[in-house]
Structures are given as C-alpha cells and as structure tokens.
C-alpha cells in the first residue's frame, strides 16, 4: 500500500512542550520546590500571602513595561517615578488633613493625584521619545534623575511621612483582604487580565508587536507609530501610579530610597517571562510569572542563609543577562533553521 506525499510530510501530533512558553512556569514550580526543601515555611499560608502581596508592586509595573519593551522602547525611570508620586501623594494628603480634616475624600484626593502624575509622567517620556526624537534610554535616564532629585528636595533629604489620621483610613488598602486574598493581589490580577486582553485581543497589542519588530514597515502599514509608542509609556506611568497607590499605605512614608532598583526588577520580570528585549513580541502571562519568580528568589534569600539577601540585586542582574543571552541564542537558532526563500 502506497503512502501519499502529503501523509509522509504531515507533522507528528505527539505531545510536545514548548519550552519558550512553558519555561518560566516550570522554573517557578522548580523554584517553589527548591524553596520548600530549604525551608518548609516557604509554602506556609502566611509566607505565600506575603510573597504574592510583595510581587504585586513589581508585577503591576512590569505589566506596563511589557508594552513599552514590546514596542521597542525602555523605561528606566519607573522606580524614581514611584518615589516621586508617593512623595507628592503624601504631601497632598497631609495638606488635605490640615485643611479639610480626615475623611475618605482625603485618600481619594491622594489617589487622584497619583493617577494624574503617573499618566503625565508617562506622557512626558513618550512625547520626548517620539516627537523629540531622543533615544528612550536617554530620556528615561534623565527623568529618573529628575524624579529622584525632586523627592529628595521635597523631603529635604529625609523622609515624608503620612499623617496618622489619614494613614488609619488608608491602611486597609494594603492590609485588608477580599475572599482571603490581599487587595494588592486583586489589583495585580485585574491589571494583568486587562494587560493580557490589550496585548492579545486588540489592534493596539498587534501594533505594539509590529512596531517592535520593524518600525519602518509599521509606518508603511499606516500604523501611527508615535501615537502607539506614546500610549505604551502612558500605560507604564498609569501602572506605576497604581502600584504606588497600594504601596504608600504599607509604610506610610516616602524618601529618596523608595523604589530603588524597581526598574531593574520590572525589566527582569518582563525578560524572564519571555518578552523579547529587542521588541516585537510580548507575553503578559510570562511577565506575571517573572514577577513571582523574582519575589520568590528574594523570599528564599530571606528565609535561608545560602546567599546574603544584600546580594538580591546582583542575583537579579545575573538573571537579566542570562535571560537575554538565552533569548539571543534561541533567536539565532530560529534564523538558522528558517528555510531559504
């Protein structure tokens, strides 16, 4: 019995695991097993809740960073931006306490201030990058220094502290739970879902990938590149403001040390999750897993004495370099295996 050419070339339908997609999830599972073996308390309810809550800050910022990086940009200012927004929120709420007394409106005024500043800061980064024709690295490096200097100035080199009456009202935003899940985690989940829909189910997400893949082709395809890129930075600023809103009630203060290395952690979460640093491909789900991996690593360092937790930044730096190297290797392999046209 003869076999047709179509049947001989038909691909196998056997079970296959796409390591590029499943790799971050497998890494998270292995990391959890490793953490449990080192210290059984790692998977305790209290520690898991704490881990998820802490991952929410970087995770929310990283969702915004996914859009920026997918479109071929970069934002180094997110940590300084968060510190500046937190400081301005505290100044505004303290003024409201002295002028209008303490109420829910005091907190809402601070929240509104955060949203306006975040969106505005994102727009400035996007406008200078697109209309100003300045490299995103230079723009965000400059604004990083500006925001960090401003918070240092407003705090007079010290710390800005939220008035106790306002903090009592604001405190539940971080410490309360809904269905036994902390509020920051719920915010993270909602932001991640909205980000996934935008990236995978809308024209905006497709445009981001097209611009990151080849900006010139995107322009020839009638995609409004400058507008889309500016929107990615606005989304980034909005995500920073949301993360700051749920971060301020945690400590009730802000200083020049607030948000240090958050940009490193956000970029690391994005890259670990499978988003290409050179742009053109983004994975919101992978970013969420990447944020959990980074937080889990820091948590394991705190629970064990294998490596000093002061080296957490060094570990994250190594992870970024390794992730980019692996991406570069897989990209080259894909180019070699691509059939000649």
Secondary structure by P-SEA (a helix, b strand, c coil): cccccccccccccccccccccaaaaaaaaaaaaaaaaaccccccaaaaaaaaaaaaaaaaaaaaaaaaaaaccccccaaaaaaaaaaaaaaaaaaaaacccccaaaaaaaaaaaaaaaaaaaaaaaaaaccccccaaaaaaaaaaaaaaaaaaaaccbbbbccaaaaaaaccccccccccccaaaaaaaaaaaaaaaaacccaaaaaaaaaaacaaaaaaaccaaaaaaaaaaaaaaaaaaaaaaaaaacccccccccccaaaaaaaaaaaaaccccccccccaaaaaaaaaaaaaaaaaaaacccccccaaaaaaaaaaaaaaaaaaaaaaaaaaacccc
